[in-house]
Amino acid sequence: AVRRSMSSIESAFVISNLESTILVSPTQMPRLYDSLATACKILNVKAIPELYVKQNPTPNAYTLAIAGRRPFIVIHTGLL
């Protein structure tokens, strides 16, 4: 029951984070995507994680990894 409850909380947190963001890609914000790809290459990260930009003036960024889902990165516009 606890695991099912945590799964629901985790899912809600992921949805909350991704519903108000823009997914960075080679065609959307390509310079930022290229910076991510370069960092992954330097750090020997095989799979480039999804990167999202969230409209928020507070300088902040974080990563999130939840069981069963690929990790992703969120960066606030305050850092850009």
Rosetta blueprint (number, residue, H / E / L):
1 A L
2 V H
3 R H
4 R H
5 S H
6 M H
7 S H
8 S H
9 I H
10 E H
11 S H
12 A H
13 F H
14 V H
15 I H
16 S H
17 N H
18 L H
19 E L
20 S L
21 T E
22 I E
23 L E
24 V L
25 S L
26 P L
27 T L
28 Q L
29 M L
30 P H
31 R H
32 L H
33 Y H
34 D H
35 S H
36 L H
37 A H
38 T H
39 A H
40 C H
41 K H
42 I H
43 L L
44 N L
45 V L
46 K L
47 A L
48 I L
49 P L
50 E E
51 L E
52 Y E
53 V E
54 K E
55 Q L
56 N L
57 P L
58 T L
59 P L
60 N L
61 A E
62 Y E
63 T E
64 L E
65 A L
66 I L
67 A L
68 G L
69 R L
70 R L
71 P L
72 F E
73 I E
74 V E
75 I E
76 H E
77 T H
78 G H
79 L H
80 L L
